[in-house]
Amino acid sequence: MSTTLHTLGRRKKAVARVYMQSGAGKITVNGRAIEDYFPTEILRIIINQPFVVTDKVGVFDVNVNVASGGITGQAGAVRLGISRALVEHDPELRPALKAEGFLTRDPRMVERKKPGRRKARKKFQFSKR
C-alpha cells in the first residue's frame, strides 16, 4: 500500500481526521507524538485496540488531526477513524473489528439544558415555605 488512506472518526463532540499509510507504526496526533498528546496509558491503549485486534501493530504510520471535545472523546474518535481506515485497506478485517464494536459510532451525546432547570435534569431546590 503506497497511498494514504483518509477516514473520519467521531465521538461526542470530537472529530478526528485520520491519515494512514504503511510504515513503522508511528502515531502522530496534531503534530505531536501520541505519548505527548494522550498522557494516560489507558487512552493510548484505546487508540491501539484496532491494531491489536487485527494483528497490525507496527505496520502503519498514522497521522491524526483531532479537534473539539475532551480528551476521552478524542481518543474514541481516533479509534473509530483508525478502524475505518483498516477496513478500507483490507475489507477482510471488518468482521473482527465489528465483533469488538470498533466500527460503531457511539451515539451518546450530552443532553441539552432545559429551561427552568439547573442542568439537563437537575431541578432548583424546592422550598415549601
C-alpha positions in Angstrom: 0.0 0.0 0.0 1.7 3.2 -1.1 -1.3 5.6 -1.0 -2.5 7.4 2.1 -6.0 6.4 3.4 -8.1 9.2 4.8 -11.0 8.5 7.2 -13.1 10.3 9.7 -14.0 9.3 13.3 -16.3 11.0 15.7 -17.3 10.6 19.4 -19.3 13.1 21.4 -18.2 16.5 20.1 -14.7 15.3 19.0 -13.8 14.9 15.3 -10.7 13.0 14.2 -9.3 13.1 10.6 -7.1 10.0 10.3 -4.4 9.6 7.6 -2.9 6.2 7.5 -0.1 4.8 5.3 2.3 1.9 5.5 5.3 2.5 7.8 6.9 1.6 11.1 3.9 2.1 13.4 4.5 5.8 14.3 1.3 7.6 15.6 1.2 11.4 15.4 -1.6 13.4 16.9 -1.9 17.1 15.9 1.8 17.2 15.1 2.9 15.7 18.4 3.8 12.1 19.5 0.9 10.1 20.9 2.7 9.9 24.3 2.7 13.8 24.5 -0.9 14.3 23.4 -2.5 11.5 25.3 -0.7 11.4 28.7 -2.6 8.4 30.2 -1.8 4.8 29.3 -5.5 3.9 29.0 -6.1 6.4 26.3 -3.2 5.1 24.3 -4.5 1.5 24.7 -7.9 2.6 23.4 -6.3 4.1 20.3 -4.1 1.0 19.6 -7.0 -1.5 20.1 -7.9 -1.8 16.4 -4.2 -2.7 15.6 -4.1 -5.3 18.4 -7.3 -7.0 17.3 -6.2 -7.2 13.7 -2.5 -8.1 14.4 -1.3 -5.0 12.5 0.7 -3.4 15.3 3.7 -1.5 13.8 2.6 -1.9 10.2 1.1 1.6 9.6 2.1 5.1 10.3 -0.9 7.2 11.4 -1.2 11.0 11.3 -4.3 12.3 13.1 -5.8 15.8 13.3 -8.3 15.9 16.1 -10.4 18.8 17.3 -13.2 19.7 19.8 -14.5 17.7 22.7 -12.5 16.3 25.6 -9.5 14.0 25.7 -11.5 10.8 26.1 -13.9 11.7 23.3 -10.9 12.5 21.1 -9.4 9.0 21.9 -12.7 7.3 20.9 -12.9 9.4 17.7 -9.3 8.4 16.8 -10.1 4.7 17.4 -13.1 4.8 15.1 -11.1 6.6 12.4 -8.3 4.0 12.6 -10.8 1.1 12.5 -12.4 2.6 9.4 -9.1 3.1 7.7 -8.1 -0.6 8.4 -11.4 -1.8 6.8 -10.8 0.5 3.8 -7.3 -1.0 3.4 -8.4 -4.7 3.9 -12.2 -5.4 3.9 -11.4 -8.9 5.4 -10.6 -7.2 8.7 -14.2 -6.0 9.1 -15.7 -9.0 11.0 -13.0 -8.8 13.7 -13.4 -5.1 14.2 -17.2 -5.3 14.0 -17.3 -8.0 16.7 -15.3 -5.7 19.1 -17.6 -2.8 18.3 -14.9 -0.6 16.9 -16.9 0.3 13.7 -19.9 1.5 15.6 -20.2 5.3 16.1 -21.1 5.8 19.8 -24.3 7.8 19.6 -24.3 9.1 23.2 -24.2 12.9 23.4 -24.6 15.4 26.2 -28.2 16.1 26.9 -29.2 19.7 26.5 -30.1 22.0 29.4 -33.8 22.5 29.8 -35.4 25.9 30.7 -36.4 26.2 34.3 -33.8 23.7 35.4 -30.3 23.9 36.8 -28.9 21.4 34.3 -30.5 18.9 31.9 -32.4 17.1 34.7 -31.4 18.7 38.0 -34.1 21.0 39.4 -33.8 24.1 41.5 -34.2 23.5 45.3 -37.9 23.3 46.3 -39.0 25.5 49.2 -42.3 24.7 50.7 -42.5 28.0 52.7 
